Amino acid sequence: MRCSDGKSPQEITIYVELQRKRLGGVWSTVANDSDRFTNPPAGKKSDPVPAVLHSCPDGTFRTRARASGTDETGARVEPSEWSYSAEVVDPCKRK
C-alpha cells in the first residue's frame, strides 16, 4: 500500500482477512485483523506484514484487504472495495 498524489491521509485503517476455499469453491474467513496508521507519509510504501497460519493445514488460501480512514482535510473516507490476492495451494509444504 502506498499513499499517492503527494497527499497523506490523517488516518487509515487496513482490514485484512485470510480465507480458505471450502468444498464447492466457497471462500470462508479463517482469520482477520486490522491496523490503524496515523499520518502516514505520502509516497512511502508500507512494510509488508506476513500472515501466519499457526496450524497451517493443507488447502487453498487467499487474502482480501481493504482500507478506510480520513483524508488530509479530516473528511471520512468510506471503506474501499475488497482487493484479493492470488490463490495459494498448501502454503506450508516445502517445495
Biopython code that builds the backbone (N, CA, C, O; Angstrom):
import numpy as np
from Bio.PDB.StructureBuilder import StructureBuilder

atoms = [
    (1, "MET", "N", (0.837, -1.170, 0.000)),
    (1, "MET", "CA", (0.000, 0.000, 0.000)),
    (1, "MET", "C", (0.884, 1.236, 0.000)),
    (1, "MET", "O", (1.941, 1.256, 0.631)),
    (2, "ARG", "N", (0.453, 2.249, -0.700)),
    (2, "ARG", "CA", (1.240, 3.486, -0.755)),
    (2, "ARG", "C", (0.274, 4.665, -0.864)),
    (2, "ARG", "O", (-0.679, 4.629, -1.643)),
    (3, "CYS", "N", (0.533, 5.717, -0.070)),
    (3, "CYS", "CA", (-0.222, 6.955, -0.204)),
    (3, "CYS", "C", (0.325, 7.670, -1.424)),
    (3, "CYS", "O", (1.541, 7.795, -1.573)),
    (4, "SER", "N", (-0.547, 8.139, -2.296)),
    (4, "SER", "CA", (-0.084, 8.714, -3.562)),
    (4, "SER", "C", (-0.583, 10.137, -3.739)),
    (4, "SER", "O", (-1.186, 10.719, -2.837)),
    (5, "ASP", "N", (-0.322, 10.679, -4.905)),
    (5, "ASP", "CA", (-0.746, 12.022, -5.298)),
    (5, "ASP", "C", (-0.168, 13.104, -4.389)),
    (5, "ASP", "O", (-0.706, 14.210, -4.330)),
    (6, "GLY", "N", (0.933, 12.797, -3.673)),
    (6, "GLY", "CA", (1.551, 13.779, -2.801)),
    (6, "GLY", "C", (0.712, 14.137, -1.594)),
    (6, "GLY", "O", (1.033, 15.077, -0.867)),
    (7, "LYS", "N", (-0.354, 13.399, -1.377)),
    (7, "LYS", "CA", (-1.246, 13.669, -0.250)),
    (7, "LYS", "C", (-1.167, 12.516, 0.744)),
    (7, "LYS", "O", (-1.020, 11.355, 0.361)),
    (8, "SER", "N", (-1.266, 12.850, 1.998)),
    (8, "SER", "CA", (-1.224, 11.834, 3.038)),
    (8, "SER", "C", (-2.490, 11.930, 3.878)),
    (8, "SER", "O", (-2.839, 13.017, 4.340)),
    (9, "PRO", "N", (-3.181, 10.818, 4.084)),
    (9, "PRO", "CA", (-4.389, 10.875, 4.922)),
    (9, "PRO", "C", (-4.021, 11.141, 6.378)),
    (9, "PRO", "O", (-2.900, 10.872, 6.807)),
    (10, "GLN", "N", (-4.972, 11.669, 7.120)),
    (10, "GLN", "CA", (-4.743, 11.854, 8.550)),
    (10, "GLN", "C", (-4.693, 10.506, 9.256)),
    (10, "GLN", "O", (-3.926, 10.310, 10.199)),
    (11, "GLU", "N", (-5.522, 9.581, 8.784)),
    (11, "GLU", "CA", (-5.600, 8.265, 9.422)),
    (11, "GLU", "C", (-6.084, 7.256, 8.388)),
    (11, "GLU", "O", (-6.918, 7.568, 7.537)),
    (12, "ILE", "N", (-5.550, 6.051, 8.475)),
    (12, "ILE", "CA", (-6.004, 4.976, 7.594)),
    (12, "ILE", "C", (-6.052, 3.691, 8.407)),
    (12, "ILE", "O", (-5.165, 3.413, 9.214)),
    (13, "THR", "N", (-7.103, 2.916, 8.179)),
    (13, "THR", "CA", (-7.232, 1.609, 8.812)),
    (13, "THR", "C", (-7.263, 0.562, 7.717)),
    (13, "THR", "O", (-8.050, 0.656, 6.775)),
    (14, "ILE", "N", (-6.406, -0.430, 7.845)),
    (14, "ILE", "CA", (-6.315, -1.525, 6.883)),
    (14, "ILE", "C", (-6.970, -2.753, 7.509)),
    (14, "ILE", "O", (-6.662, -3.118, 8.643)),
    (15, "TYR", "N", (-7.860, -3.376, 6.777)),
    (15, "TYR", "CA", (-8.537, -4.600, 7.206)),
    (15, "TYR", "C", (-8.054, -5.745, 6.326)),
    (15, "TYR", "O", (-8.072, -5.630, 5.100)),
    (16, "VAL", "N", (-7.622, -6.847, 6.932)),
    (16, "VAL", "CA", (-7.103, -7.989, 6.181)),
    (16, "VAL", "C", (-7.766, -9.262, 6.693)),
    (16, "VAL", "O", (-7.922, -9.454, 7.899)),
    (17, "GLU", "N", (-8.151, -10.123, 5.764)),
    (17, "GLU", "CA", (-8.727, -11.428, 6.111)),
    (17, "GLU", "C", (-7.958, -12.526, 5.402)),
    (17, "GLU", "O", (-7.554, -12.360, 4.251)),
    (18, "LEU", "N", (-7.756, -13.633, 6.072)),
    (18, "LEU", "CA", (-7.213, -14.841, 5.470)),
    (18, "LEU", "C", (-8.396, -15.752, 5.208)),
    (18, "LEU", "O", (-9.176, -16.045, 6.115)),
    (19, "GLN", "N", (-8.529, -16.197, 3.975)),
    (19, "GLN", "CA", (-9.667, -17.041, 3.600)),
    (19, "GLN", "C", (-9.185, -18.385, 3.071)),
    (19, "GLN", "O", (-8.120, -18.498, 2.464)),
    (20, "ARG", "N", (-10.008, -19.397, 3.323)),
    (20, "ARG", "CA", (-9.729, -20.752, 2.839)),
    (20, "ARG", "C", (-10.870, -21.190, 1.935)),
    (20, "ARG", "O", (-12.039, -20.947, 2.232)),
    (21, "LYS", "N", (-10.519, -21.839, 0.827)),
    (21, "LYS", "CA", (-11.542, -22.320, -0.108)),
    (21, "LYS", "C", (-12.110, -23.630, 0.429)),
    (21, "LYS", "O", (-11.368, -24.570, 0.713)),
    (22, "ARG", "N", (-13.409, -23.678, 0.564)),
    (22, "ARG", "CA", (-14.118, -24.866, 1.059)),
    (22, "ARG", "C", (-14.680, -25.672, -0.115)),
    (22, "ARG", "O", (-14.550, -25.282, -1.276)),
    (23, "LEU", "N", (-15.295, -26.783, 0.209)),
    (23, "LEU", "CA", (-15.934, -27.602, -0.817)),
    (23, "LEU", "C", (-16.929, -26.760, -1.601)),
    (23, "LEU", "O", (-17.627, -25.920, -1.033)),
    (24, "GLY", "N", (-16.988, -26.985, -2.872)),
    (24, "GLY", "CA", (-17.898, -26.226, -3.723)),
    (24, "GLY", "C", (-17.347, -24.864, -4.127)),
    (24, "GLY", "O", (-18.047, -24.076, -4.763)),
    (25, "GLY", "N", (-16.080, -24.577, -3.758)),
    (25, "GLY", "CA", (-15.465, -23.325, -4.159)),
    (25, "GLY", "C", (-15.862, -22.110, -3.345)),
    (25, "GLY", "O", (-15.582, -20.979, -3.742)),
    (26, "VAL", "N", (-16.516, -22.331, -2.202)),
    (26, "VAL", "CA", (-16.944, -21.222, -1.351)),
    (26, "VAL", "C", (-15.785, -20.789, -0.444)),
    (26, "VAL", "O", (-15.142, -21.633, 0.180)),
    (27, "TRP", "N", (-15.519, -19.496, -0.370)),
    (27, "TRP", "CA", (-14.452, -18.964, 0.473)),
    (27, "TRP", "C", (-14.999, -18.641, 1.855)),
    (27, "TRP", "O", (-16.080, -18.067, 1.984)),
    (28, "SER", "N", (-14.239, -19.017, 2.901)),
    (28, "SER", "CA", (-14.631, -18.653, 4.263)),
    (28, "SER", "C", (-13.438, -18.025, 4.972)),
    (28, "SER", "O", (-12.292, -18.424, 4.763)),
    (29, "THR", "N", (-13.725, -17.041, 5.809)),
    (29, "THR", "CA", (-12.680, -16.341, 6.546)),
    (29, "THR", "C", (-12.243, -17.197, 7.728)),
    (29, "THR", "O", (-13.071, -17.625, 8.532)),
    (30, "VAL", "N", (-10.926, -17.447, 7.830)),
    (30, "VAL", "CA", (-10.383, -18.248, 8.927)),
    (30, "VAL", "C", (-9.598, -17.396, 9.926)),
    (30, "VAL", "O", (-9.341, -17.841, 11.044)),
    (31, "ALA", "N", (-9.218, -16.189, 9.540)),
    (31, "ALA", "CA", (-8.530, -15.256, 10.442)),
    (31, "ALA", "C", (-8.696, -13.853, 9.882)),
    (31, "ALA", "O", (-8.819, -13.668, 8.671)),
    (32, "ASN", "N", (-8.698, -12.860, 10.774)),
    (32, "ASN", "CA", (-8.769, -11.479, 10.308)),
    (32, "ASN", "C", (-8.068, -10.568, 11.309)),
    (32, "ASN", "O", (-7.888, -10.915, 12.477)),
    (33, "ASP", "N", (-7.683, -9.410, 10.827)),
    (33, "ASP", "CA", (-7.001, -8.436, 11.678)),
    (33, "ASP", "C", (-7.123, -7.064, 11.022)),
    (33, "ASP", "O", (-7.471, -6.957, 9.846)),
    (34, "SER", "N", (-6.840, -6.042, 11.774)),
    (34, "SER", "CA", (-6.813, -4.687, 11.237)),
    (34, "SER", "C", (-5.728, -3.910, 11.969)),
    (34, "SER", "O", (-5.308, -4.270, 13.068)),
    (35, "ASP", "N", (-5.295, -2.845, 11.333)),
    (35, "ASP", "CA", (-4.289, -1.985, 11.944)),
    (35, "ASP", "C", (-4.555, -0.557, 11.518)),
    (35, "ASP", "O", (-4.935, -0.306, 10.374)),
    (36, "ARG", "N", (-4.357, 0.388, 12.438)),
    (36, "ARG", "CA", (-4.614, 1.798, 12.176)),
    (36, "ARG", "C", (-3.289, 2.554, 12.122)),
    (36, "ARG", "O", (-2.405, 2.346, 12.952)),
    (37, "PHE", "N", (-3.169, 3.428, 11.138)),
    (37, "PHE", "CA", (-1.972, 4.237, 10.972)),
    (37, "PHE", "C", (-2.377, 5.709, 10.994)),
    (37, "PHE", "O", (-3.342, 6.104, 10.340)),
    (38, "THR", "N", (-1.635, 6.517, 11.749)),
    (38, "THR", "CA", (-1.909, 7.941, 11.849)),
    (38, "THR", "C", (-0.834, 8.718, 11.101)),
    (38, "THR", "O", (0.359, 8.483, 11.292)),
    (39, "ASN", "N", (-1.261, 9.641, 10.251)),
    (39, "ASN", "CA", (-0.368, 10.497, 9.465)),
    (39, "ASN", "C", (0.719, 9.720, 8.715)),
    (39, "ASN", "O", (1.901, 10.034, 8.858)),
    (40, "PRO", "N", (0.343, 8.714, 7.920)),
    (40, "PRO", "CA", (1.362, 8.003, 7.144)),
    (40, "PRO", "C", (1.960, 8.946, 6.098)),
    (40, "PRO", "O", (1.234, 9.752, 5.517)),
    (41, "PRO", "N", (3.267, 8.861, 5.848)),
    (41, "PRO", "CA", (3.880, 9.778, 4.884)),
    (41, "PRO", "C", (3.479, 9.452, 3.443)),
    (41, "PRO", "O", (3.414, 8.286, 3.052)),
    (42, "ALA", "N", (3.216, 10.487, 2.674)),
    (42, "ALA", "CA", (2.868, 10.309, 1.258)),
    (42, "ALA", "C", (4.074, 9.781, 0.499)),
    (42, "ALA", "O", (5.207, 10.186, 0.756)),
    (43, "GLY", "N", (3.821, 8.871, -0.443)),
    (43, "GLY", "CA", (4.868, 8.350, -1.308)),
    (43, "GLY", "C", (5.731, 7.266, -0.710)),
    (43, "GLY", "O", (6.575, 6.709, -1.411)),
    (44, "LYS", "N", (5.553, 6.943, 0.565)),
    (44, "LYS", "CA", (6.351, 5.898, 1.194)),
    (44, "LYS", "C", (5.532, 4.613, 1.216)),
    (44, "LYS", "O", (4.404, 4.599, 1.711)),
    (45, "LYS", "N", (6.095, 3.544, 0.685)),
    (45, "LYS", "CA", (5.419, 2.260, 0.663)),
    (45, "LYS", "C", (5.472, 1.646, 2.059)),
    (45, "LYS", "O", (6.512, 1.675, 2.717)),
    (46, "SER", "N", (4.361, 1.098, 2.500)),
    (46, "SER", "CA", (4.324, 0.468, 3.821)),
    (46, "SER", "C", (5.078, -0.848, 3.799)),
    (46, "SER", "O", (5.209, -1.483, 2.753)),
    (47, "ASP", "N", (5.567, -1.246, 4.942)),
    (47, "ASP", "CA", (6.261, -2.521, 5.061)),
    (47, "ASP", "C", (5.245, -3.655, 4.972)),
    (47, "ASP", "O", (4.160, -3.551, 5.545)),
    (48, "PRO", "N", (5.575, -4.742, 4.260)),
    (48, "PRO", "CA", (4.653, -5.870, 4.215)),
    (48, "PRO", "C", (4.602, -6.569, 5.566)),
    (48, "PRO", "O", (5.598, -6.635, 6.286)),
    (49, "VAL", "N", (3.433, -7.087, 5.894)),
    (49, "VAL", "CA", (3.262, -7.827, 7.142)),
    (49, "VAL", "C", (2.906, -9.252, 6.775)),
    (49, "VAL", "O", (1.849, -9.491, 6.192)),
    (50, "PRO", "N", (3.776, -10.216, 7.109)),
    (50, "PRO", "CA", (3.475, -11.600, 6.746)),
    (50, "PRO", "C", (2.314, -12.155, 7.564)),
    (50, "PRO", "O", (2.185, -11.868, 8.755)),
    (51, "ALA", "N", (1.482, -12.942, 6.918)),
    (51, "ALA", "CA", (0.384, -13.622, 7.602)),
    (51, "ALA", "C", (0.858, -15.018, 7.984)),
    (51, "ALA", "O", (1.476, -15.715, 7.179)),
    (52, "VAL", "N", (0.568, -15.417, 9.204)),
    (52, "VAL", "CA", (0.990, -16.734, 9.673)),
    (52, "VAL", "C", (-0.245, -17.497, 10.117)),
    (52, "VAL", "O", (-1.019, -17.028, 10.950)),
    (53, "LEU", "N", (-0.412, -18.662, 9.554)),
    (53, "LEU", "CA", (-1.494, -19.555, 9.940)),
    (53, "LEU", "C", (-0.857, -20.614, 10.823)),
    (53, "LEU", "O", (-0.176, -21.510, 10.323)),
    (54, "HIS", "N", (-1.068, -20.522, 12.117)),
    (54, "HIS", "CA", (-0.327, -21.351, 13.075)),
    (54, "HIS", "C", (-0.448, -22.844, 12.833)),
    (54, "HIS", "O", (0.565, -23.542, 12.855)),
    (55, "SER", "N", (-1.635, -23.354, 12.605)),
    (55, "SER", "CA", (-1.774, -24.790, 12.380)),
    (55, "SER", "C", (-1.425, -25.171, 10.948)),
    (55, "SER", "O", (-1.063, -26.318, 10.684)),
    (56, "CYS", "N", (-1.527, -24.231, 10.030)),
    (56, "CYS", "CA", (-1.148, -24.374, 8.626)),
    (56, "CYS", "C", (-1.630, -25.672, 7.976)),
    (56, "CYS", "O", (-0.820, -26.491, 7.543)),
    (57, "PRO", "N", (-2.939, -25.854, 7.910)),
    (57, "PRO", "CA", (-3.461, -27.044, 7.244)),
    (57, "PRO", "C", (-3.284, -26.949, 5.726)),
    (57, "PRO", "O", (-3.071, -25.868, 5.177)),
    (58, "ASP", "N", (-3.376, -28.096, 5.067)),
    (58, "ASP", "CA", (-3.363, -28.105, 3.607)),
    (58, "ASP", "C", (-4.629, -27.408, 3.114)),
    (58, "ASP", "O", (-5.636, -27.350, 3.820)),
    (59, "GLY", "N", (-4.563, -26.892, 1.920)),
    (59, "GLY", "CA", (-5.740, -26.262, 1.335)),
    (59, "GLY", "C", (-5.354, -25.112, 0.438)),
    (59, "GLY", "O", (-4.174, -24.833, 0.221)),
    (60, "THR", "N", (-6.373, -24.450, -0.080)),
    (60, "THR", "CA", (-6.196, -23.295, -0.950)),
    (60, "THR", "C", (-6.608, -22.049, -0.167)),
    (60, "THR", "O", (-7.691, -21.995, 0.416)),
    (61, "PHE", "N", (-5.722, -21.045, -0.165)),
    (61, "PHE", "CA", (-5.935, -19.841, 0.630)),
    (61, "PHE", "C", (-5.768, -18.594, -0.230)),
    (61, "PHE", "O", (-5.162, -18.634, -1.301)),
    (62, "ARG", "N", (-6.321, -17.482, 0.266)),
    (62, "ARG", "CA", (-6.103, -16.165, -0.312)),
    (62, "ARG", "C", (-6.286, -15.146, 0.806)),
    (62, "ARG", "O", (-6.815, -15.465, 1.871)),
    (63, "THR", "N", (-5.848, -13.936, 0.558)),
    (63, "THR", "CA", (-6.146, -12.844, 1.473)),
    (63, "THR", "C", (-7.032, -11.848, 0.744)),
    (63, "THR", "O", (-7.028, -11.756, -0.484)),
    (64, "ARG", "N", (-7.784, -11.111, 1.533)),
    (64, "ARG", "CA", (-8.515, -9.987, 0.971)),
    (64, "ARG", "C", (-8.307, -8.819, 1.925)),
    (64, "ARG", "O", (-8.218, -9.001, 3.139)),
    (65, "ALA", "N", (-8.232, -7.624, 1.363)),
    (65, "ALA", "CA", (-7.936, -6.444, 2.173)),
    (65, "ALA", "C", (-8.686, -5.238, 1.635)),
    (65, "ALA", "O", (-9.030, -5.173, 0.455)),
    (66, "ARG", "N", (-8.930, -4.288, 2.523)),
    (66, "ARG", "CA", (-9.495, -3.004, 2.133)),
    (66, "ARG", "C", (-9.106, -1.965, 3.179)),
    (66, "ARG", "O", (-8.590, -2.305, 4.243)),
    (67, "ALA", "N", (-9.355, -0.720, 2.869)),
    (67, "ALA", "CA", (-8.950, 0.367, 3.758)),
    (67, "ALA", "C", (-10.059, 1.400, 3.885)),
    (67, "ALA", "O", (-10.911, 1.534, 3.007)),
    (68, "SER", "N", (-10.027, 2.129, 4.997)),
    (68, "SER", "CA", (-10.886, 3.291, 5.193)),
    (68, "SER", "C", (-10.096, 4.276, 6.047)),
    (68, "SER", "O", (-9.037, 3.932, 6.572)),
    (69, "GLY", "N", (-10.598, 5.483, 6.186)),
    (69, "GLY", "CA", (-9.876, 6.452, 7.005)),
    (69, "GLY", "C", (-10.418, 7.841, 6.860)),
    (69, "GLY", "O", (-11.574, 8.047, 6.491)),
    (70, "THR", "N", (-9.545, 8.816, 7.161)),
    (70, "THR", "CA", (-9.892, 10.219, 6.990)),
    (70, "THR", "C", (-8.835, 10.851, 6.080)),
    (70, "THR", "O", (-7.643, 10.565, 6.199)),
    (71, "ASP", "N", (-9.291, 11.712, 5.172)),
    (71, "ASP", "CA", (-8.356, 12.320, 4.226)),
    (71, "ASP", "C", (-7.607, 13.485, 4.869)),
    (71, "ASP", "O", (-7.749, 13.743, 6.065)),
    (72, "GLU", "N", (-6.808, 14.185, 4.060)),
    (72, "GLU", "CA", (-5.956, 15.254, 4.582)),
    (72, "GLU", "C", (-6.746, 16.429, 5.154)),
    (72, "GLU", "O", (-6.203, 17.236, 5.908)),
    (73, "THR", "N", (-8.048, 16.526, 4.791)),
    (73, "THR", "CA", (-8.887, 17.605, 5.327)),
    (73, "THR", "C", (-9.692, 17.157, 6.542)),
    (73, "THR", "O", (-10.395, 17.960, 7.154)),
    (74, "GLY", "N", (-9.589, 15.861, 6.895)),
    (74, "GLY", "CA", (-10.331, 15.334, 8.031)),
    (74, "GLY", "C", (-11.665, 14.718, 7.658)),
    (74, "GLY", "O", (-12.394, 14.258, 8.537)),
    (75, "ALA", "N", (-12.008, 14.697, 6.353)),
    (75, "ALA", "CA", (-13.265, 14.110, 5.906)),
    (75, "ALA", "C", (-13.158, 12.582, 5.926)),
    (75, "ALA", "O", (-12.139, 12.017, 5.530)),
    (76, "ARG", "N", (-14.198, 11.939, 6.381)),
    (76, "ARG", "CA", (-14.228, 10.477, 6.455)),
    (76, "ARG", "C", (-14.252, 9.880, 5.048)),
    (76, "ARG", "O", (-15.004, 10.339, 4.188)),
    (77, "VAL", "N", (-13.436, 8.866, 4.819)),
    (77, "VAL", "CA", (-13.388, 8.162, 3.540)),
    (77, "VAL", "C", (-13.987, 6.783, 3.759)),
    (77, "VAL", "O", (-13.541, 6.032, 4.626)),
    (78, "GLU", "N", (-14.991, 6.459, 2.974)),
    (78, "GLU", "CA", (-15.666, 5.172, 3.117)),
    (78, "GLU", "C", (-14.718, 4.016, 2.787)),
    (78, "GLU", "O", (-13.744, 4.206, 2.059)),
    (79, "PRO", "N", (-14.994, 2.823, 3.315)),
    (79, "PRO", "CA", (-14.131, 1.666, 3.011)),
    (79, "PRO", "C", (-14.038, 1.423, 1.507)),
    (79, "PRO", "O", (-15.018, 1.557, 0.774)),
    (80, "SER", "N", (-12.837, 1.064, 1.072)),
    (80, "SER", "CA", (-12.616, 0.736, -0.329)),
    (80, "SER", "C", (-13.221, -0.629, -0.635)),
    (80, "SER", "O", (-13.648, -1.350, 0.267)),
    (81, "GLU", "N", (-13.251, -0.970, -1.910)),
    (81, "GLU", "CA", (-13.684, -2.307, -2.308)),
    (81, "GLU", "C", (-12.641, -3.316, -1.830)),
    (81, "GLU", "O", (-11.478, -2.958, -1.644)),
    (82, "TRP", "N", (-13.037, -4.552, -1.633)),
    (82, "TRP", "CA", (-12.092, -5.596, -1.244)),
    (82, "TRP", "C", (-11.113, -5.858, -2.391)),
    (82, "TRP", "O", (-11.508, -5.900, -3.556)),
    (83, "SER", "N", (-9.861, -6.028, -2.058)),
    (83, "SER", "CA", (-8.814, -6.389, -3.003)),
    (83, "SER", "C", (-8.361, -7.805, -2.637)),
    (83, "SER", "O", (-8.114, -8.091, -1.466)),
    (84, "TYR", "N", (-8.252, -8.693, -3.630)),
    (84, "TYR", "CA", (-7.952, -10.103, -3.379)),
    (84, "TYR", "C", (-6.562, -10.476, -3.871)),
    (84, "TYR", "O", (-6.125, -10.016, -4.926)),
    (85, "SER", "N", (-5.867, -11.316, -3.100)),
    (85, "SER", "CA", (-4.574, -11.842, -3.540)),
    (85, "SER", "C", (-4.797, -13.025, -4.465)),
    (85, "SER", "O", (-5.925, -13.477, -4.663)),
    (86, "ALA", "N", (-3.714, -13.511, -5.021)),
    (86, "ALA", "CA", (-3.773, -14.749, -5.805)),
    (86, "ALA", "C", (-4.015, -15.919, -4.847)),
    (86, "ALA", "O", (-3.687, -15.839, -3.663)),
    (87, "GLU", "N", (-4.581, -16.987, -5.364)),
    (87, "GLU", "CA", (-4.781, -18.201, -4.555)),
    (87, "GLU", "C", (-3.440, -18.902, -4.356)),
    (87, "GLU", "O", (-2.608, -18.941, -5.263)),
    (88, "VAL", "N", (-3.242, -19.453, -3.161)),
    (88, "VAL", "CA", (-2.030, -20.204, -2.838)),
    (88, "VAL", "C", (-2.457, -21.577, -2.338)),
    (88, "VAL", "O", (-3.288, -21.688, -1.436)),
    (89, "VAL", "N", (-1.878, -22.630, -2.933)),
    (89, "VAL", "CA", (-2.221, -24.000, -2.546)),
    (89, "VAL", "C", (-1.154, -24.543, -1.608)),
    (89, "VAL", "O", (0.040, -24.459, -1.896)),
    (90, "ASP", "N", (-1.595, -25.105, -0.473)),
    (90, "ASP", "CA", (-0.707, -25.723, 0.521)),
    (90, "ASP", "C", (0.513, -24.853, 0.810)),
    (90, "ASP", "O", (1.635, -25.263, 0.514)),
    (91, "PRO", "N", (0.323, -23.665, 1.379)),
    (91, "PRO", "CA", (1.420, -22.723, 1.534)),
    (91, "PRO", "C", (2.547, -23.167, 2.475)),
    (91, "PRO", "O", (3.648, -22.621, 2.405)),
    (92, "CYS", "N", (2.302, -24.124, 3.334)),
    (92, "CYS", "CA", (3.331, -24.529, 4.294)),
    (92, "CYS", "C", (4.127, -25.743, 3.857)),
    (92, "CYS", "O", (5.089, -26.121, 4.526)),
    (93, "LYS", "N", (3.751, -26.356, 2.759)),
    (93, "LYS", "CA", (4.512, -27.508, 2.268)),
    (93, "LYS", "C", (5.797, -27.025, 1.620)),
    (93, "LYS", "O", (5.800, -26.057, 0.860)),
    (94, "ARG", "N", (6.884, -27.709, 1.929)),
    (94, "ARG", "CA", (8.162, -27.363, 1.308)),
    (94, "ARG", "C", (8.156, -27.797, -0.136)),
    (94, "ARG", "O", (7.687, -28.885, -0.468)),
    (95, "LYS", "N", (8.660, -26.971, -0.963)),
    (95, "LYS", "CA", (8.682, -27.255, -2.408)),
    (95, "LYS", "C", (9.946, -27.961, -2.784)),
    (95, "LYS", "O", (10.148, -28.283, -3.955)),
]
sb = StructureBuilder()
sb.init_structure("model")
sb.init_model(0)
sb.init_chain("A")
sb.init_seg("    ")
for serial, (resi, resn, name, xyz) in enumerate(atoms, 1):
    if name == "N":
        sb.init_residue(resn, " ", resi, " ")
    sb.init_atom(name, np.array(xyz, "f"), 0.0, 1.0, " ", f" {name:<3s}", serial, name[0])
structure = sb.get_structure()
